[in-house]
């Protein structure tokens, strides 16, 4: 499955280029597991601002992951674990065992976050 990673950026954001670079590196590293398409959305354009409002985005960089579901995944520069867990959550696919073992330490934290936001009727991973 191909996952679209939409990164909301601003030309004045000092962290946005770092986030884009991190996403490209992580996507390349995990290419055997899934394909990604990186899309950069500039919130300073009318179209970008409209999309940001659709997802309730108020800060850059913010990553929206489009899989089987659209998830507002990560605000800021993603860690490898954050991005991979968010991608599999949006894909609604079982993570391969080798990755599951690698990232199992984060699962408890992610479950707590999901429960908290499900009570608030929001999405976050």
C-alpha positions in Angstrom: 0.0 0.0 0.0 1.2 3.5 -0.8 0.9 6.0 2.0 0.7 9.7 1.3 2.6 11.8 3.9 1.4 15.4 3.6 3.6 17.8 5.5 2.2 21.2 6.3 5.0 23.7 6.1 5.6 27.4 6.1 8.5 29.3 4.4 9.5 30.9 7.7 9.5 27.7 9.7 13.0 26.7 10.8 12.0 23.1 11.6 10.2 22.3 8.4 13.3 21.5 6.3 14.5 19.3 9.0 11.1 17.4 9.2 11.1 17.0 5.4 14.7 15.6 5.5 13.8 13.2 8.3 10.7 11.9 6.5 12.6 11.3 3.3 15.4 9.4 5.2 12.9 7.3 7.2 10.8 6.6 4.1 13.9 5.4 2.2 14.9 3.1 5.1 11.5 1.4 5.3 10.9 1.2 1.6 10.8 -2.7 1.8 7.8 -2.4 4.1 5.7 0.2 2.4 5.8 2.9 -0.2 5.4 6.6 0.6 4.6 9.7 -1.4 5.7 12.9 0.2 3.6 16.0 -0.4 4.5 19.4 1.0 1.6 21.8 1.6 2.5 25.4 2.2 0.1 27.0 4.7 0.9 30.4 3.3 -1.0 29.7 0.1 -4.8 29.9 -0.1 -5.0 26.2 -1.0 -2.6 25.2 1.7 -4.4 27.3 4.3 -7.7 25.7 3.3 -6.3 22.2 3.7 -4.7 23.1 7.1 -8.1 24.3 8.4 -9.7 21.1 7.2 -7.4 19.2 9.5 -7.3 21.7 12.3 -3.6 22.4 11.9 -2.3 25.4 13.7 1.5 24.7 13.7 4.2 23.7 11.3 5.5 21.3 10.5 2.6 18.9 11.0 2.2 15.6 9.1 -1.1 14.2 8.0 -0.9 10.5 7.0 -3.3 9.4 4.3 -3.7 5.6 4.4 -7.0 3.8 4.8 -7.7 6.6 7.2 -6.5 10.2 7.3 -4.6 10.8 10.5 -3.1 14.0 11.9 0.0 12.1 12.9 2.8 14.2 14.1 3.5 17.8 15.0 7.1 18.8 14.7 10.1 16.8 13.5 9.2 13.1 13.6 11.2 10.4 15.3 11.6 7.1 13.4 9.3 5.3 15.9 6.7 8.0 15.8 6.5 8.0 12.0 6.5 4.2 11.5 3.8 3.7 14.2 1.7 6.5 12.8 2.0 5.1 9.2 0.9 1.6 10.3 -2.0 3.0 12.3 -3.2 5.0 9.3 -2.8 2.0 7.0 -4.8 -0.2 9.4 -2.5 -3.1 8.6 -0.6 -5.4 10.9 3.0 -4.4 11.4 5.5 -7.1 10.4 6.8 -9.0 13.4 10.4 -7.7 13.1 9.1 -4.1 13.2 6.6 -4.9 15.9 9.4 -6.2 18.1 11.6 -3.2 17.3 8.8 -0.7 18.2 7.0 -2.6 20.9 8.2 -0.3 23.6 6.1 2.5 22.1 2.9 0.6 21.8 1.8 1.1 25.4 2.3 4.9 25.1 0.5 5.0 21.8 -2.5 3.0 23.2 -2.8 5.5 26.1 -2.8 8.4 23.6 -5.4 6.8 21.4 -7.7 6.2 24.4 -7.3 9.7 25.6 -8.1 11.2 22.2 -10.9 8.8 21.4 -12.8 10.2 24.4 -12.3 13.7 22.8 -13.4 12.4 19.4 -10.1 13.3 17.8 -7.4 11.4 15.9 -3.7 11.4 16.8 -1.0 8.8 16.6 
